[in-house]
Amino acid sequence: MIVLSIALLAAAPSGQWPTYAGDILHAHLQPMTGRMVSGSVVKWTYSWSNIDIRAAAIMDIDGDGIVEVLVGTSLSQLAALNGATGMEKWLFSTVTSVQATPAIADCDGDGQLEILAGTIGGSFYCVSSTGSQEWVFHAGGGIRSSAAVADVDGDASLEVLFGCYDGNLYCLSSSGIQEWAFTAAGGIETSPAVADVDGDGDMEIVVGGYDGNLYCVSSSGSQEWSFYTGDSIRSSPTIGDVDGDGDLEVLVGSRDDTLYCVSGTGAQEWVFPTGGDVIGSPAIADMEEDGTIEVVVGSYSDSLFCIDGATGARKWSFYGGTDIRADAAIADLDNDGLMEVVVAPLSNVVYCLNGEDGSLLWSRSVTGTRLYDPSIGDIDGDSCAEITVGIYSMALYRLHALDDPANTDCRPVYEGLDEHGFPQGVKIMPVGNCIYLFNPNPVQVSIEIYDASGRLVQNLYDGLLNAGGHTFIPKIKAGGVYMAVLRHQGGMRIVKLIK
């Protein structure tokens, strides 16, 4: 397999959720559909006492065909659960509590997945898919930031990035050796997002700090720019082309009651006043499949807002009755071709809203007084999206898995070729400066980038792709119109890129 200048952001099969917010852009978007038309039921519950459950990571980590659900706990553990039953597969003991979503990746390129997570005591662990320690790194402070795993410097090996209470954004090699640390003026609780935000062909890392600054850091650890908000940032930034101009924007909430949209070079594009602290990370998606992007975020004003990505204008809001500090998650949960939003306020109700207007599709009451970030993924291998959500009640923490009432099996059968000569179900589309490819089954492909004159600019990919969604970032420096050509033994597809 040949991989040139590739950033693989979402290499997991569709339906899995291998890291915080699903990918390193933090879109909070699940491409797999569900069948939750009229409601949901509790599939299983995993309970501990005195355990602080954050969002889960969802993936078949050991290749046995059974999806695992990974969570960290305040009993100083990483827990791997059988996604179909909620039973423990293994527990890994850490020194102190894990209060961040684990990341799952083959960070050392050995063909085996690893689980990566930090602790409040400052230890950052890399654990094998069977629950044994591979390495540990000791930071200078507590870690509540989920890790991002990406090849940020283009050396064909992955780096591991996370923030720390000591004010450092750490970059580690795949073997746990510090490559660099960027020091902010305050602690960093947020999870870093990674992309070529300014279109210069090099990857950047974006992270928010307690000092109120949104920082853009180069792949070598130097500051490229900072943007000051009016208060501390506990909202992890999200990256996407939300206005459709071909350039990436960064979205971040602040405790100054405001959601900010910032250009890839650090200039403010728009602001949206939320009437309360913004702690959760913004979610982005094309809610109505009309080619425009919406931004969804909650606040301490007890409301969830849907905002036009191009203008910053409110499209709708939903009153949750209490503070909404958790991230929202987005998927087509009722299989109607439009997106739904799952939100969990600080109450005992999980809400599923229609993405086009914010109306209630269904709600699910659970026993609890505080809900945490939902994750959406295929936890039981039936090709339907399910929901996991952490819940606190009377000193007892639980992880609930929600499924459709019929426990529908949605496994598709892909047969034959489409009109382009490709296997049924293969999709390729531009997403900002990126190329998104979905293939329902493993497929042999090549992707090449050509300029308007037909000159080959880059061999982006050539080889076998595992089933799932994959996001590639071409390294294009000059502006202009380009063509991404996807080839398969049965045909060819072309999509246009505008730089």
Legacy VTK file of the C-alpha trace (Angstrom):
# vtk DataFile Version 3.0
C-alpha trace
ASCII
DATASET POLYDATA
POINTS 499 float
0.000 0.000 0.000
1.288 3.459 -0.917
0.165 6.393 1.193
1.579 9.799 0.291
0.899 12.903 2.409
-2.242 11.444 3.883
-4.057 12.368 7.063
-6.423 9.553 7.919
-9.016 11.153 10.160
-11.715 8.529 10.339
-10.259 5.178 9.449
-12.766 3.214 11.518
-15.603 1.368 9.812
-18.753 3.427 9.535
-20.797 3.057 12.700
-17.799 3.208 14.994
-16.674 6.156 17.094
-12.971 5.647 17.805
-12.163 8.915 19.534
-13.634 11.994 21.169
-16.418 13.436 18.935
-15.884 10.659 16.387
-12.855 12.101 14.548
-10.052 14.630 14.989
-12.126 17.409 13.398
-14.676 16.974 16.243
-17.726 16.992 13.969
-19.783 14.805 16.381
-21.325 13.251 13.261
-22.124 9.555 12.748
-22.638 8.596 9.060
-24.425 5.326 9.888
-28.201 5.487 10.143
-30.376 4.158 12.947
-33.944 2.917 13.185
-35.125 4.923 16.212
-38.324 6.213 14.616
-40.600 6.295 17.645
-38.228 6.051 20.589
-35.527 4.018 22.255
-35.118 1.364 24.905
-32.267 0.645 27.302
-30.254 -2.154 25.702
-27.994 -2.597 28.704
-26.629 -0.698 31.686
-23.134 -0.871 33.153
-22.927 0.467 36.699
-20.263 1.331 39.202
-20.305 3.342 42.391
-18.468 6.649 42.434
-17.454 6.504 38.792
-17.420 9.533 36.533
-18.316 8.291 33.041
-17.470 10.485 30.076
-18.304 9.838 26.450
-17.521 6.353 25.200
-15.303 5.273 22.322
-16.816 2.550 20.130
-14.827 0.120 17.990
-13.905 -3.535 17.477
-10.489 -3.149 19.060
-9.243 -6.728 18.846
-10.617 -7.845 15.474
-12.821 -10.598 16.853
-15.958 -9.255 15.178
-17.406 -8.011 18.476
-17.557 -4.247 18.988
-16.173 -2.906 22.252
-17.302 0.170 24.181
-14.392 1.914 25.940
-14.820 4.239 28.922
-12.610 5.700 31.613
-13.583 5.715 35.273
-12.795 7.556 38.486
-11.909 4.209 40.058
-8.657 4.525 38.103
-9.587 2.182 35.298
-10.050 1.858 31.580
-12.961 -0.472 30.907
-13.574 -2.429 27.699
-17.171 -3.659 27.466
-18.858 -6.048 25.073
-21.003 -3.671 23.022
-23.818 -6.160 22.525
-24.203 -7.117 26.192
-22.408 -4.486 28.303
-20.335 -7.193 30.012
-16.713 -6.489 30.907
-14.081 -7.836 28.533
-11.223 -6.374 30.530
-10.266 -3.647 33.005
-6.930 -1.835 32.963
-5.856 -0.190 36.216
-4.478 3.339 36.113
-2.978 5.232 39.044
-5.712 7.880 39.162
-9.099 8.509 37.546
-9.661 8.724 33.795
-11.990 11.631 32.999
-11.645 11.831 29.218
-12.901 9.814 26.284
-10.286 7.230 25.256
-8.804 7.340 21.751
-8.404 4.187 19.650
-5.795 3.942 16.894
-2.996 1.806 15.535
-0.580 4.447 16.675
2.606 2.419 16.122
1.661 0.879 12.780
1.969 -2.730 13.900
-1.483 -3.683 12.671
-2.917 -3.831 16.201
-5.086 -1.138 17.756
-4.127 0.689 20.927
-6.224 2.601 23.470
-4.859 5.957 24.649
-6.050 7.991 27.623
-4.733 10.330 30.304
-5.504 10.558 34.004
-6.136 13.301 36.523
-2.833 12.367 38.134
-0.920 13.273 34.959
-0.157 9.794 33.591
-0.951 9.141 29.941
-1.325 5.471 29.007
-1.085 3.475 25.814
-2.855 0.141 26.328
-3.044 -2.833 23.976
-6.316 -4.148 22.590
-6.198 -6.931 25.179
-5.737 -4.566 28.134
-1.989 -4.652 28.792
0.210 -1.563 29.132
2.417 -0.729 26.155
3.837 2.539 27.522
3.109 5.396 29.896
4.082 9.079 29.738
4.112 11.309 32.808
2.958 14.883 32.158
3.390 17.851 34.462
-0.243 18.054 35.527
-3.663 16.454 35.369
-5.067 15.368 32.017
-8.737 15.751 31.164
-8.179 16.275 27.459
-8.958 13.438 25.065
-6.119 12.612 22.726
-5.972 13.242 18.990
-3.927 10.776 16.937
-2.716 11.925 13.510
0.356 12.268 11.324
0.788 15.991 11.908
4.307 16.395 10.515
4.026 14.275 7.360
6.649 11.718 8.348
4.302 8.744 7.733
4.078 7.949 11.453
1.350 8.997 13.863
1.673 11.471 16.704
-0.408 11.584 19.896
-1.587 15.026 21.084
-3.368 16.069 24.288
-3.726 19.058 26.583
-2.794 19.219 30.248
-3.601 21.240 33.356
0.065 22.367 33.436
-0.687 24.529 30.378
1.079 22.294 27.869
-0.165 20.816 24.645
1.942 17.651 24.421
2.961 15.923 21.199
4.244 12.364 21.678
5.655 9.888 19.225
3.863 6.602 18.644
6.165 5.035 21.235
5.350 7.619 23.913
8.427 9.852 23.569
7.812 13.604 23.806
8.451 15.317 20.478
7.487 18.792 21.668
5.268 20.701 24.062
3.524 24.000 23.390
2.958 26.071 26.525
-0.160 28.218 26.834
-0.778 30.912 29.428
-3.236 28.702 31.314
-4.284 25.093 31.721
-5.673 23.119 28.784
-8.690 20.899 29.395
-9.989 20.842 25.835
-9.227 18.154 23.289
-7.107 19.226 20.298
-8.586 19.270 16.797
-6.240 18.660 13.864
-6.422 19.811 10.225
-4.717 22.038 7.649
-6.824 24.974 8.802
-5.075 27.686 6.758
-4.660 25.726 3.518
-0.861 25.967 3.416
-0.367 22.227 3.001
0.784 21.664 6.578
-1.243 20.342 9.476
-2.150 22.529 12.444
-3.416 21.707 15.928
-6.152 23.872 17.459
-6.866 23.900 21.189
-8.498 26.200 23.755
-7.113 27.244 27.136
-8.252 28.434 30.536
-6.687 31.802 29.660
-9.478 32.392 27.140
-7.288 31.929 24.076
-7.910 29.672 21.126
-4.454 28.584 19.964
-3.388 27.392 16.528
-0.122 25.459 16.788
2.108 24.277 13.952
3.142 20.667 13.420
6.490 21.495 15.041
4.929 23.015 18.169
5.218 26.757 17.464
2.292 29.156 17.754
0.819 30.258 14.422
-1.921 32.461 15.890
-4.194 32.905 18.871
-7.702 34.280 19.181
-8.915 35.690 22.493
-12.417 35.075 23.771
-13.838 36.865 26.772
-13.402 34.042 29.291
-11.925 30.578 29.790
-12.411 27.903 27.134
-13.597 24.466 28.206
-15.325 23.767 24.898
-13.196 21.631 22.587
-12.860 23.302 19.168
-14.490 21.906 16.032
-13.115 22.302 12.500
-15.100 22.371 9.256
-15.953 24.386 6.160
-19.176 25.706 7.645
-19.790 28.532 5.152
-19.087 26.594 1.951
-16.275 28.812 0.695
-13.737 25.999 0.421
-11.766 27.126 3.463
-11.905 25.650 6.945
-13.264 27.470 9.977
-12.767 26.802 13.687
-15.736 26.886 16.051
-15.330 27.185 19.802
-17.476 28.126 22.780
-16.379 30.245 25.698
-17.531 30.867 29.234
-18.287 34.431 28.101
-21.659 33.095 26.844
-20.584 33.121 23.201
-19.926 30.728 20.336
-17.157 31.943 18.023
-16.518 31.137 14.359
-12.891 31.898 13.482
-11.159 31.624 10.113
-8.208 29.314 9.555
-5.908 32.308 9.926
-7.370 33.451 13.253
-9.810 36.189 12.181
-13.305 36.359 13.625
-16.009 35.506 11.071
-19.079 35.641 13.310
-20.204 35.268 16.900
-23.400 33.859 18.351
-24.533 34.921 21.872
-25.887 31.908 23.770
-27.049 33.574 26.994
-24.973 31.187 29.111
-21.597 29.493 29.422
-20.668 27.214 26.521
-18.908 24.135 27.875
-19.815 21.569 25.225
-18.088 21.254 21.894
-19.992 22.430 18.782
-21.343 19.773 16.417
-21.585 20.378 12.658
-23.574 18.707 9.873
-25.728 19.347 6.833
-28.999 18.837 8.679
-31.341 18.989 5.694
-29.079 17.524 2.982
-29.338 20.846 1.123
-25.626 21.580 0.821
-25.470 24.028 3.759
-23.839 23.361 7.118
-25.446 23.959 10.494
-23.717 24.277 13.865
-25.315 22.844 17.014
-24.259 23.786 20.538
-25.784 23.953 24.017
-25.265 26.401 26.847
-26.026 27.183 30.472
-29.043 29.126 29.210
-30.833 25.734 29.272
-31.070 25.824 25.474
-29.615 24.010 22.502
-29.057 26.199 19.430
-28.882 25.352 15.732
-26.965 28.058 13.858
-26.464 28.787 10.161
-22.788 28.043 9.498
-22.465 30.722 6.833
-24.021 33.653 8.689
-24.093 32.809 12.388
-27.864 33.362 12.475
-30.110 31.245 14.658
-32.134 28.627 12.764
-33.862 27.104 15.788
-33.442 26.503 19.503
-34.630 23.816 21.907
-35.300 24.476 25.593
-33.992 21.597 27.674
-35.237 22.793 31.066
-31.793 22.852 32.644
-28.164 23.541 31.760
-26.899 21.888 28.581
-23.193 21.387 29.145
-22.800 18.108 27.264
-21.840 17.829 23.604
-24.603 17.068 21.129
-24.259 14.141 18.725
-25.701 13.968 15.194
-26.893 11.082 13.009
-29.822 10.066 10.835
-31.360 8.046 13.629
-34.744 7.379 12.014
-33.444 6.618 8.494
-35.446 9.406 6.819
-32.499 10.978 4.991
-32.297 13.938 7.399
-30.187 14.349 10.506
-31.297 14.105 14.124
-29.609 15.632 17.161
-29.158 13.777 20.445
-28.754 16.019 23.473
-28.487 15.230 27.187
-29.138 18.203 29.514
-28.331 18.126 33.226
-31.575 16.249 33.884
-32.911 12.728 33.583
-34.025 12.887 29.947
-32.210 12.130 26.693
-33.770 14.053 23.798
-33.707 13.201 20.098
-34.586 16.214 17.948
-35.334 16.605 14.259
-32.336 18.452 12.851
-34.279 20.541 10.330
-36.432 22.400 12.885
-35.545 21.258 16.422
-38.870 19.537 17.016
-38.925 16.560 19.352
-38.707 13.158 17.660
-38.611 11.230 20.935
-37.300 11.433 24.467
-36.081 8.796 26.881
-36.323 9.201 30.662
-33.491 7.600 32.601
-32.779 7.393 36.309
-30.268 10.126 36.951
-29.670 13.737 37.853
-26.751 14.476 35.525
-26.118 13.256 32.000
-22.839 13.231 30.086
-21.860 13.456 26.418
-23.673 10.929 24.201
-21.804 8.811 21.661
-23.503 7.318 18.598
-22.193 4.124 17.058
-22.926 0.556 16.060
-22.194 -1.152 19.360
-23.655 -4.577 18.540
-22.554 -5.118 14.936
-26.030 -4.949 13.382
-25.219 -1.979 11.078
-27.678 0.225 12.996
-26.549 3.195 15.069
-27.105 2.998 18.822
-26.488 5.574 21.571
-24.399 5.414 24.726
-24.717 8.027 27.464
-23.254 8.319 30.958
-25.613 9.096 33.834
-25.098 10.094 37.477
-27.635 9.419 40.222
-27.176 9.359 44.014
-23.428 8.615 43.973
-23.933 5.882 41.367
-22.670 6.272 37.825
-24.026 4.242 34.937
-23.413 3.874 31.246
-26.681 3.318 29.378
-26.837 1.860 25.875
-29.984 2.859 23.970
-31.317 0.896 20.985
-34.438 1.043 18.842
-37.355 -0.860 20.428
-37.291 -3.628 17.814
-33.504 -4.126 18.088
-33.459 -3.924 14.285
-30.734 -5.683 12.322
-29.776 -3.318 9.491
-26.894 -5.192 7.927
-27.005 -4.329 4.221
-26.170 -6.566 1.316
-24.048 -4.836 -1.331
-24.077 -6.628 -4.652
-23.002 -5.720 -8.149
-21.721 -2.445 -9.559
-23.384 0.949 -9.802
-23.679 3.046 -12.979
-20.069 4.256 -12.511
-18.688 0.725 -12.426
-18.086 0.887 -8.666
-19.325 -1.517 -5.986
-22.701 -0.428 -4.648
-22.494 2.038 -1.781
-19.109 3.669 -2.517
-19.279 7.444 -2.072
-16.669 10.176 -2.571
-17.218 13.871 -1.887
-15.249 17.026 -1.081
-15.513 18.332 2.499
-13.747 21.702 2.639
-10.087 21.046 1.833
-10.580 17.346 2.493
-11.854 14.353 0.527
-14.300 11.989 2.225
-14.622 8.430 0.941
-17.082 5.837 2.213
-16.895 2.210 1.148
-19.237 -0.389 2.705
-16.806 -3.237 2.037
-13.018 -3.445 1.605
-12.080 -2.093 -1.806
-8.911 -1.630 -3.893
-8.706 2.000 -5.050
-6.344 4.761 -6.046
-6.903 8.489 -5.529
-4.958 11.071 -7.500
-5.091 14.871 -7.527
-4.825 16.760 -10.853
-4.776 20.485 -11.544
-7.016 22.220 -14.106
-4.517 21.567 -16.910
-4.551 17.839 -16.257
-1.134 17.731 -14.571
-0.752 15.134 -11.820
-0.218 17.001 -8.537
-0.287 14.203 -5.994
-0.718 10.451 -5.679
-2.920 10.547 -2.610
-3.683 6.867 -2.058
-3.141 3.530 -3.774
-4.113 0.278 -2.127
-6.743 -1.626 -0.216
-9.090 0.409 1.986
-10.864 -1.221 4.889
-14.627 -0.815 5.026
-15.807 2.488 6.463
-15.443 6.224 6.206
-12.055 7.748 5.409
-11.033 11.402 5.247
-7.922 12.463 3.311
-6.242 15.872 3.285
-4.402 16.644 0.031
-1.293 18.789 0.344
-2.181 21.513 -2.162
-0.460 24.875 -1.699
-1.486 26.929 -4.754
-5.031 28.196 -5.194
-7.167 27.009 -8.069
-9.460 24.248 -9.288
-8.334 20.641 -8.866
-9.790 17.243 -9.644
-9.701 14.249 -7.335
-9.842 11.069 -9.429
-10.957 7.868 -7.719
-10.133 4.723 -9.705
-11.296 1.174 -9.230
-10.871 -1.807 -11.535
-14.493 -1.338 -12.600
-14.541 2.395 -13.241
-13.577 5.940 -12.298
-15.131 8.912 -10.477
-14.060 12.552 -10.464
-14.857 15.235 -7.897
-13.868 18.894 -8.092
-11.841 20.628 -5.382
-11.537 24.408 -5.105
-8.527 25.696 -3.205
LINES 1 500
499 0 1 2 3 4 5 6 7 8 9 10 11 12 13 14 15 16 17 18 19 20 21 22 23 24 25 26 27 28 29 30 31 32 33 34 35 36 37 38 39 40 41 42 43 44 45 46 47 48 49 50 51 52 53 54 55 56 57 58 59 60 61 62 63 64 65 66 67 68 69 70 71 72 73 74 75 76 77 78 79 80 81 82 83 84 85 86 87 88 89 90 91 92 93 94 95 96 97 98 99 100 101 102 103 104 105 106 107 108 109 110 111 112 113 114 115 116 117 118 119 120 121 122 123 124 125 126 127 128 129 130 131 132 133 134 135 136 137 138 139 140 141 142 143 144 145 146 147 148 149 150 151 152 153 154 155 156 157 158 159 160 161 162 163 164 165 166 167 168 169 170 171 172 173 174 175 176 177 178 179 180 181 182 183 184 185 186 187 188 189 190 191 192 193 194 195 196 197 198 199 200 201 202 203 204 205 206 207 208 209 210 211 212 213 214 215 216 217 218 219 220 221 222 223 224 225 226 227 228 229 230 231 232 233 234 235 236 237 238 239 240 241 242 243 244 245 246 247 248 249 250 251 252 253 254 255 256 257 258 259 260 261 262 263 264 265 266 267 268 269 270 271 272 273 274 275 276 277 278 279 280 281 282 283 284 285 286 287 288 289 290 291 292 293 294 295 296 297 298 299 300 301 302 303 304 305 306 307 308 309 310 311 312 313 314 315 316 317 318 319 320 321 322 323 324 325 326 327 328 329 330 331 332 333 334 335 336 337 338 339 340 341 342 343 344 345 346 347 348 349 350 351 352 353 354 355 356 357 358 359 360 361 362 363 364 365 366 367 368 369 370 371 372 373 374 375 376 377 378 379 380 381 382 383 384 385 386 387 388 389 390 391 392 393 394 395 396 397 398 399 400 401 402 403 404 405 406 407 408 409 410 411 412 413 414 415 416 417 418 419 420 421 422 423 424 425 426 427 428 429 430 431 432 433 434 435 436 437 438 439 440 441 442 443 444 445 446 447 448 449 450 451 452 453 454 455 456 457 458 459 460 461 462 463 464 465 466 467 468 469 470 471 472 473 474 475 476 477 478 479 480 481 482 483 484 485 486 487 488 489 490 491 492 493 494 495 496 497 498
